[in-house]
Amino acid sequence: MSTKLAWIETELAALKEQGLYNTIRSLNSPQGAWLEVDGRRVLNLCSNNYLGLADHPRLKEAAKAAIDRMGIGPAAVRSIAGTTTLHLDLEARLAAFKGVEAALTFQSGFNANIAVIPALVGKGDVIFSDRLNHASIIDGCRLSGAKIVAYDHNSVDDLRAKIAETTEYGRRLIISDGVFSMDGDIAPLPDLYAVAEEHDILLMVDDAHGEGVLGKGGRGIVDHFGLHGKVDIEVGTMSKAFGVVGGIVAGRRLLVDWLRQRARPFLFSSAMTLPDVAACLAGVDLLEESTELVDRLWANARTFREGMQALGFDTGVSQTPIVPVMLGEAPLAQQFSRALFEAGVFAMAIGFPTVPKGKARIRVMNSAAHSPADLEVALATFERVGKSLGVIG
């Protein structure tokens, strides 16, 4: 091998030695409560498929019908020849669903963040960002060129202090995840809004894990806290609870008009594919028709969390269907995950750099697709593996 890539061999060997090497498993089945993974049938506690929509018959039929009517690929960026009536229908429906003036869709939630942040702030401006914000927020902040000031996780007091200390700025922006994907806790959005109003600062929330989960019928964190019209920018995704793929930016029409002119992933990357857009529209239909799936999701999450706590597991600070099983060191988390898989449960270990060193965990993603019997299997398997590895008594 050429010596110019030898450093990669060294780094990969170090990752394996530290128990941080990420072994990626492959699926051979649709997303659902059970999966075929690496040739084995396992209970799925990994996917972000909160409402079980990723294999829902109505979404599949909508996608098939869109292919027959409109084809597959958009064949262009949105600003040239890639905007179809389906895209516009979805954006109008999402705006109505979320109770905002307008919405704009992107190819992914990651793209939505790297679109909106650099379009709003740049060199000479400042961003106040929660220390545990998602990587896509961090990358969007870096791309903007603005000064990044990290405040302590969910600490409004530290945010106030950081604002007071930062006196050189042009425009200012506060950004927080709505639901934090590794811990499952919820941002104190009413308090963040109060600070933003007090100091006349733009407020942005990334609701990727709140879409379809929080609020009435899954309308998100702004609905959950009754803050309609008060949060300037809502970013979300359709790859989790909606079961498809795509990103959302929602808010005032003025903001959306600006993004159509200046958001680089909108201007320079092909539009969402047409079957995806149609499937997302079918997902909105389902959420508007009934809260049944959202209610079942929360019931399942309560059953699992309470069961794990009764067994003696540490489930951290979760307030949502994301339930971290805190284990500490990455090698133990990886060993625990492998043992679960051998016992028929698919739940992946999360370690550094996704979470801080010493905070490794198994992250369990509950779903409305799980039956009571599935949850019993999950709890019994965690109990057996937890006892065999000395994690619980």
N, C-alpha and C positions, 0 to 999 in steps of 0.2 A: 504493500500500500504506500502511496505517496506520503511523505513525511508531513505535508501541509495539512493532512487530516488526522494525523496521529493523536492529536489532542482530544479528538472526539472519542477514540477508543479508551483513552485514560479516563475521561469524564464518565463514560458509560459504565466502565468497571467500578468507578467510585460510587455511582448510583446504586449498582447492584450490591456492593459491599455494605452500604448504609441502609439497605432495605427500602430505597426510594425509587427503584426502577419500576416503571409503569408497564405491566404486562397487559396488553389490550386483547380482550376476548372478542369472539365474533358470534353473531346471531344468525340463525337460519329459520326464523319464524317471525310472524308479525308481533308488534309490541302488544303486551297484555299482562294479565296476572301471572301467567306462566310462559316461559320462553324455552326455546332450544338454543343452548349456548355451548359452543365447542362440542357439539354432539350429545349434550346431556340435557334432559328436561329438568328445569329448575324454577323455583318460585322467584318471581321478579320483584326485588326490593331496591332496584337501581334507577329505573327510568323516571324521567320528569313527566310521565304520562298521567298527570294528576286525575283526570276525569275519565280515562280510558277511551279517549276519542281517536287515538292513533290508528285504530283498526275498526272504527265505527262504521257500520254499513251505510249510513246516510252520507258520511264524508267521502267514502269510497265511490258511491254512486254519483255524487256531485262532481268529483274529479273526473270520472269516466265520461260523464255527459259533457263536461267542459272540453275534454280532448276531442270528442266527436264534433263539437260545434266550433271550437276555436283553435284546435291544435295543442301543441305542448309548449314550445319555447317562445318567449316574447320576441327574440331575434333583434332586440335593440335596447338601448337605455331608455328610461322613462321619458327623458326630455327630447328624444328624437322620434322614434316610432314604437316605443315599448309600452305606452299607456293605453290600456284597453278599457272598455266600459266595465269589465269585471273588476279591474283595479279600483276604478272610481266608485263602483258599488260597494266594494269592501270598505273603502275608506269612509264613505258616508255612513255605513252601518256601524263601524267601529266608533265613530264620533258620537253617534246617537246612543250606542251601548254604554259608552263611558261618560256621556253627559258633557261633552266639550264642543267647541265651535267647529273644529276640524281635526282630521287625522291624516297622517301620511305613512305609507308602508315602505319597508325596506326588505332586503334579502334575508336579514337575520337581525336578532336583537343586538348582536355585536356591532353589525354595520350601523344600526340605528344610533348607538352611542358614539361611534367614531364619525358619524354624520353630524349630529346635532351640536356636540360640544365645540368643535373647531369653528362651526358656523356662528356661534354666539360669543365666543371669547378668543382672544389672541394675545400676541406679545403686548406687554404693558397692562394686561388684565390679571385678575386673580380668581382662583377656584378654591373654595373651601370644601374638601372632600373627606367623607368618613374614612377612617383608617382601614376599615374592612370592606370597602367597596369592591365590586367585581372587577376582574382584569380588563373587561371591555371599557369600563369607566376610566380606569387608570390609563389605558392606551389612548382613549379619546382626549383625556386631559393632556397627556404628553404631546399628542399631535397638534393640539391647539397652540402650543408655545406660551400659554399663560403660566403665571407663577402658580404652583400647586402648594396649598397649605393643608396638610392633613390634620384633622381634629380627632380626638379620642373617640372610640366607637360608641355611638349613640349618646355621647356626652354633649348636651346643649350648653352646659357651663363652659366646657373647653372650647366649643365653637364660639361662644361669646368672647372668650379671652383671646382666641386667635384673631377674631375680627378686630378687636380693640388694638391688638399689636400690629396689625397690617394697615399701614397708613399710606403706602404708595400704590395706587391702583388707578385703572381706567374704569372698566366694567367689572362687576363682581357676580359670582355664581356660586350657590350652595348646591352640592350634589350628594344624594344618599340613595343607596339601595332601599327599596321598600321592605322586602323580606330578604334577609341575608342568607345566601344559599348554602353556606356551610354550617351555620348554627341554628337557622330556622327562627331567629328572633325578628321582631318587627321594629322598624324605625319609629321614633317618637315624632311623627309627622306634624301633629298640631303644634308642638313646641318649635320645630324647625320653621314652620310657617310664621309663628310669632316673631322669631328672630329675623327672618327674611323681611317681614313687614316693617319691623322696627328700624332696620338699617337700609331699607329700600334696595334689597339684593334679590336677583333672580333666584328662584327655587326650582330645582329639578329632582324628580324621583324616578329611579329605575324600578319598575314594577314587574320585572320578569317572572318572579315567583309569587306575585300577587294576582296577576291576570288569571281569571278563572278560579281563584282560590279565596281571596278576601272580598269583602263587600257583598251586597245583595246579588245573589246569582253569579258571583265571580266577577263583579264589575271593578274590583281592584282596591288598592289601599286608599285612594282618594275618597271613594264611596264609603269604605269602611269607617273612615273618620269624619265623613260628612264635610269634606273640604272642597266641594265642587266650586270651580271658578277662582280658587285661591292658590292652587299650585300651578306655576307657570308652564312647566314642561313635564309631561308623563311619557316615559319610554317603556316599552314592553316588548313582548315576544309572542309569537304564535307557535313556537316549537315545543312548548311545555303543556299547559292545560288545554290549549286548542288542538294539540295533537298533530300539528302540521309543521310549518316552518315559516319564518318571516319575522320582521321587526315592525314596531309601531312607534311613532311619535305623535302625541296628541296634546292639544292645547288650543290657544287662540288662533284664529284664522291668519292673523298677521304673521305669527311664527311659522305656520305651515307654508304660507306664501314665500317667506324668506328662504326656507329650506329648499323649496323647489328651484330657487335661483342659485343657492350656494352650498348645498349639502353634497359633498363629493361622491359618496356611494350612490346617491340618487342620479347624479349627472354622468358618472363614469363606470357604472356597473349595470349589467343587464337586469331588467325588472324581474320580479317574482314570476315563476312559471305559472301558466294558466290553471292547470289542475290544482296546484297548491292554493291559488287564490280562491277557486271555487270551493275547495274543501274548507277553507277558513270561513267562507260565507255560511256554509252548512253548520260549522261549529257555533257561529254567532246565533244562528236560528235555534239550535238546541239550548243554548244558555238563556236565550230570551224566553223560551217556552216554559222552562221549568227549573227549579233549584234542586231537583232531586239528586243529580250527580254531585253537586257541591256539598249538599247535606251529607250524602253518604261518605264522601271523602273525609269530612271532618269527624264523622262518627268513627270511621276506621282509624284515623289518626289518634283519637282519644283512647280507643281500645288498645292499640299497640303501645302508645307511650305509657299508659297506666300499667299495662302488663309488664313492660320492661322495668319500670321503676319498682314494681312489686318484687321482681326477681333480684333486685339489687344493682341494676345497671345505672350508670350515670348518663342521663340524657341531656345534659347541658342546660342551656337557657331557652330551648325551643318553645315557641308559641304557635307553631304551624304544623302542617303535615310533614315537614322535614324534621326527622328525628335523628340527631347525631348520637351514636353510642361511643362515648369518650373512652379511649384506651391509653392514650399517652404517647408511647413511642411507635414509630412507623413499623419496625419489624414485627411487633406484636399485632398491630392492626392488619398487616399483610398476612400473617400467620392465621389470624382469626378469620379473615375473608376466605382464605384457601380452605380452611376447615368447614366453613359454612357451605362453600361450593361443593365440596365432597359429600356433604350431607344433604344437598339438593336445594340450597338457598343461595341466590345470587345477590350479594350485597358487597359493594366494593370498598376497599380501604382508601381513605383520603389522608395524605401526609404532606409534608413540606415539599414544594413551596406553596401548594394550594392553601394549606393552613400552617400556622407557626409550628416550629419544632417543639416537640413535647405535647402537642395538641392533636396527634393523629387519632383517627376515629373510623368507625364504620358509619357511613351516612345512609340512613334508611329513608326511602321515598315512598310514602304511602299513596294509595290510589283508590279511587272509587271502584276500580275493576276488581279489587280483592274481596273475596267472600269471607264471612266469619270463619269458615273452615281454613281458609288460607292464612288468616291471622293466627289461628291456633297452631298451625304448622310452623309459622315463623317464630312464635314465642317459644315453642318447645325446642326448636333447633338452636335458637340463641341460648337457651338455658343449658342444653347439653354441651355446646361448644364453650360457653362461658365457664362452666364448671371444670371441663377438661383442661382448660388453659389457666385456671386459677384466677379468673377475672371476677367471678362471683363465688360465694361460699356454697 
